Amino acid sequence: MTAQDRLIGATRRAAVQLFTVRDAVAQSLDATLDRLAGIGYHEVELYDFVDQPARFAQALARSGLRAPVGHAPFLHLDWAQIFDAASTLGLTTVINPSSSAASWSDPDYSLRLADTLNDAADEARAYGLTVGYHNHAYEFENRRGDEPSFLGFAHRLDPRVVLEVDTYWAAVGGVNVIELLRELGDRVQFLHVKDGPLTKVGAEQLPLGAGMMPVAGILAAAPRALGIVEMDGYAGGDVFDALAESLRFLEDHGWSAS
């Protein structure tokens, strides 16, 4: 059974992207993980792990948290270095977190990017890893022909390359997220679930259920994906309180952090 098969088989699991608490991580990774575990999270999505896998491995083992997935920029780092670090940490999937926003104005850039990720998937396979892509708004704001560029990109990808749909940025980009998830089906193995007023200002984001996103419908449209809580910013107080509120929302809708 591949890592991709295992993730497809998992249902209604909740996690948190550590980027949400990056300021706390910068002060103390151990204390941050302890606080997330105290809230009730059992899984995290890593970022900036490639240069320090031992640090993350030790901290995760001490806290008891699991990290099935992490962000690493395939477009800027050596793939072998990325996959070595991911293997050390026991990740199953590595996600490219972003690409050049300006490049998406070129209608053919999305196809070239898909080919690059397909090549990365070939190399990752030797490590027992899966690769994927995380979107922002610009993949949907730019168009190739009659459709958002993201759709042509997704269809160009090898089926082994998974998608992590950032539901908030997709909505800001102008698409109906529930319809998008239904169209993409099991290609979407990870969701970034977030809420807010649907602006591009990260600090305006809110705990799940407090904004304009149809979060319950989004969760229902992708029940087999790992639902990862992420906030690009938060001006409403302690971000850990917002993460606790978001986890309660997920649990109220049948998603478990265990």
C-alpha positions as CSV (number, residue, x, y, z in Angstrom):
1,M,0.0,0.0,0.0
2,T,1.4,3.4,-1.0
3,A,1.4,6.5,1.1
4,Q,-1.2,7.9,-1.2
5,D,-3.5,4.9,-0.7
6,R,-3.2,5.2,3.1
7,L,-4.2,8.8,3.0
8,I,-7.2,8.1,0.8
9,G,-8.3,5.5,3.2
10,A,-8.2,8.0,6.1
11,T,-11.4,9.8,6.9
12,R,-12.3,13.1,8.6
13,R,-9.0,13.7,10.3
14,A,-8.0,17.2,11.5
15,A,-4.5,18.7,11.7
16,V,-2.9,22.1,12.0
17,Q,-0.3,23.9,9.8
18,L,2.6,25.0,12.0
19,F,3.0,28.1,9.9
20,T,-0.1,29.4,11.7
21,V,2.0,29.6,14.9
22,R,5.3,30.5,13.3
23,D,6.0,33.3,15.8
24,A,5.7,30.8,18.7
25,V,7.8,28.2,16.8
26,A,10.6,30.8,16.5
27,Q,10.6,31.2,20.2
28,S,10.3,27.5,21.2
29,L,9.3,24.6,19.0
30,D,8.9,22.3,22.0
31,A,6.5,24.7,23.8
32,T,4.5,25.3,20.7
33,L,3.9,21.6,20.0
34,D,3.0,21.1,23.7
35,R,0.4,23.8,23.5
36,L,-1.1,22.4,20.3
37,A,-1.2,18.9,21.9
38,G,-2.9,20.5,24.9
39,I,-5.6,22.0,22.7
40,G,-6.3,18.5,21.3
41,Y,-4.4,18.3,18.0
42,H,-2.5,15.1,17.2
43,E,-1.2,15.9,13.8
44,V,0.7,18.9,12.3
45,E,1.8,19.9,8.9
46,L,5.4,21.1,8.9
47,Y,7.1,24.0,7.1
48,D,10.8,25.0,6.8
49,F,11.9,21.5,7.9
50,V,14.4,20.6,5.2
51,D,17.5,22.2,6.9
52,Q,16.6,21.0,10.3
53,P,14.9,17.5,10.2
54,A,16.6,16.4,13.5
55,R,15.2,19.3,15.4
56,F,11.7,18.6,14.2
57,A,12.1,14.8,14.7
58,Q,13.2,15.2,18.3
59,A,10.4,17.8,19.1
60,L,7.7,15.6,17.5
61,A,8.8,12.5,19.4
62,R,8.8,14.4,22.7
63,S,5.4,15.9,22.2
64,G,3.7,12.8,20.8
65,L,2.5,14.7,17.7
66,R,2.6,13.2,14.2
67,A,3.6,14.9,11.0
68,P,2.3,13.1,7.9
69,V,2.9,16.0,5.6
70,G,5.2,19.0,5.2
71,H,5.7,22.0,2.9
72,A,9.0,22.3,0.9
73,P,9.7,24.5,-2.2
74,F,10.5,22.1,-5.0
75,L,11.2,25.0,-7.3
76,H,14.1,26.3,-5.2
77,L,15.6,23.4,-3.3
78,D,17.4,20.2,-4.2
79,W,14.9,17.4,-4.4
80,A,17.2,14.8,-2.9
81,Q,17.7,17.1,0.1
82,I,14.0,17.5,0.5
83,F,13.2,13.9,0.3
84,D,16.0,12.8,2.6
85,A,14.7,15.2,5.3
86,A,11.1,14.1,4.7
87,S,12.1,10.4,5.1
88,T,14.0,11.2,8.3
89,L,10.8,12.7,9.7
90,G,8.6,9.9,8.5
91,L,6.5,12.1,6.3
92,T,4.3,10.5,3.6
93,T,3.8,13.6,1.5
94,V,5.7,16.7,0.6
95,I,3.8,19.7,-0.7
96,N,5.1,22.5,-2.8
97,P,3.7,25.5,-1.0
98,S,3.7,28.2,-3.7
99,S,4.9,29.3,-7.1
100,S,5.5,32.7,-8.7
101,A,2.3,34.7,-8.8
102,A,3.5,36.7,-11.8
103,S,4.3,33.5,-13.7
104,W,0.7,32.4,-13.8
105,S,-0.1,35.3,-16.1
106,D,1.6,33.2,-18.8
107,P,-1.1,30.7,-19.9
108,D,1.5,28.0,-20.4
109,Y,3.4,28.3,-17.1
110,S,0.9,26.1,-15.4
111,L,1.7,23.3,-17.8
112,R,5.4,23.6,-17.3
113,L,4.9,23.7,-13.6
114,A,2.8,20.5,-13.8
115,D,5.6,18.8,-15.7
116,T,8.1,19.8,-13.1
117,L,6.0,18.3,-10.3
118,N,5.5,15.1,-12.4
119,D,9.3,14.8,-12.5
120,A,9.5,15.4,-8.8
121,A,7.0,12.6,-8.2
122,D,9.2,10.2,-10.1
123,E,12.2,11.0,-7.8
124,A,10.0,11.0,-4.7
125,R,8.8,7.5,-5.5
126,A,12.2,6.1,-4.8
127,Y,11.9,7.4,-1.2
128,G,8.4,6.1,-0.7
129,L,7.0,9.6,-0.8
130,T,4.2,11.4,-2.6
131,V,4.4,15.0,-3.7
132,G,1.7,17.6,-4.0
133,Y,0.8,21.2,-4.7
134,H,-0.8,24.0,-2.6
135,N,-2.6,26.8,-4.2
136,H,-3.1,30.5,-3.6
137,A,-5.7,32.8,-5.3
138,Y,-3.7,33.6,-8.4
139,E,-4.0,30.1,-9.9
140,F,-7.7,30.7,-10.2
141,E,-7.6,34.4,-11.0
142,N,-5.5,33.7,-14.1
143,R,-7.2,31.8,-16.9
144,R,-6.1,29.5,-19.7
145,G,-8.8,29.6,-22.3
146,D,-12.2,29.4,-20.8
147,E,-11.2,28.0,-17.4
148,P,-9.1,29.0,-14.4
149,S,-5.5,28.0,-15.0
150,F,-5.5,25.8,-12.0
151,L,-7.8,23.3,-13.7
152,G,-5.6,22.8,-16.7
153,F,-2.7,22.5,-14.3
154,A,-4.5,19.8,-12.2
155,H,-5.5,17.8,-15.3
156,R,-1.9,17.9,-16.5
157,L,-0.5,16.5,-13.3
158,D,0.3,12.8,-13.1
159,P,-2.3,11.1,-10.9
160,R,0.5,10.4,-8.4
161,V,0.7,14.1,-7.7
162,V,-1.9,15.0,-5.1
163,L,-3.5,18.4,-4.4
164,E,-3.7,20.4,-1.2
165,V,-6.5,22.8,-1.9
166,D,-6.3,26.0,0.1
167,T,-10.1,26.5,0.3
168,Y,-9.9,30.1,1.4
169,W,-7.5,31.3,-1.3
170,A,-9.5,29.4,-4.0
171,A,-12.6,31.2,-2.9
172,V,-10.8,34.5,-3.0
173,G,-9.6,33.6,-6.5
174,G,-13.3,33.5,-7.6
175,V,-14.3,29.8,-7.7
176,N,-17.0,27.9,-6.0
177,V,-14.9,25.7,-3.7
178,I,-17.5,23.0,-3.1
179,E,-17.9,22.5,-6.8
180,L,-14.1,22.5,-7.3
181,L,-13.7,19.8,-4.7
182,R,-16.4,17.7,-6.3
183,E,-14.7,18.0,-9.7
184,L,-11.3,17.1,-8.4
185,G,-12.5,14.2,-6.2
186,D,-9.8,12.1,-4.5
187,R,-7.0,14.1,-6.2
188,V,-7.6,16.4,-3.2
189,Q,-6.0,14.6,-0.2
190,F,-5.4,17.7,1.9
191,L,-7.5,20.7,2.6
192,H,-6.4,24.0,4.1
193,V,-9.5,25.0,6.0
194,K,-9.7,28.6,7.1
195,D,-12.3,31.3,7.4
196,G,-12.7,35.0,7.2
197,P,-14.1,37.9,5.2
198,L,-12.7,36.7,1.8
199,T,-10.1,39.4,1.5
200,K,-6.4,39.1,0.7
201,V,-5.4,40.4,4.1
202,G,-4.1,37.5,6.1
203,A,-4.6,39.3,9.5
204,E,-8.4,39.4,8.8
205,Q,-8.8,35.6,8.9
206,L,-11.0,34.2,11.6
207,P,-11.6,30.9,13.4
208,L,-13.6,28.3,11.5
209,G,-17.3,29.1,11.5
210,A,-16.8,32.9,12.2
211,G,-16.4,34.1,8.7
212,M,-17.9,33.9,5.2
213,M,-16.6,30.5,4.1
214,P,-19.1,27.6,3.7
215,V,-16.8,25.5,5.8
216,A,-19.4,22.8,6.6
217,G,-20.2,22.3,3.0
218,I,-16.5,22.2,2.1
219,L,-15.8,19.5,4.7
220,A,-18.8,17.5,3.3
221,A,-17.4,17.7,-0.2
222,A,-14.0,16.2,0.7
223,P,-14.5,13.9,3.7
224,R,-11.5,11.7,2.8
225,A,-9.0,14.6,2.8
226,L,-6.9,15.6,5.8
227,G,-8.4,18.8,7.1
228,I,-5.6,21.1,8.0
229,V,-6.4,24.3,10.0
230,E,-4.3,27.2,8.8
231,M,-4.4,31.0,9.4
232,D,-2.1,33.2,7.4
233,G,-2.5,35.8,10.1
234,Y,-4.8,36.6,13.0
235,A,-5.5,40.0,14.6
236,G,-8.2,38.8,17.0
237,G,-6.0,37.9,20.0
238,D,-4.2,34.7,20.9
239,V,-3.9,32.6,17.7
240,F,-3.9,29.4,19.9
241,D,-7.4,30.3,21.1
242,A,-8.5,30.6,17.5
243,L,-7.0,27.2,16.8
244,A,-8.9,25.7,19.7
245,E,-12.1,27.3,18.4
246,S,-11.5,25.9,15.0
247,L,-10.9,22.4,16.3
248,R,-14.2,22.6,18.2
249,F,-15.9,23.5,15.0
250,L,-14.3,20.6,13.2
251,E,-15.2,18.2,15.9
252,D,-18.8,19.5,15.9
253,H,-18.9,18.5,12.2
254,G,-17.6,15.0,12.7
255,W,-13.8,15.6,12.2
256,S,-11.4,14.1,14.7
257,A,-7.9,15.3,15.7
258,S,-7.0,11.8,16.9
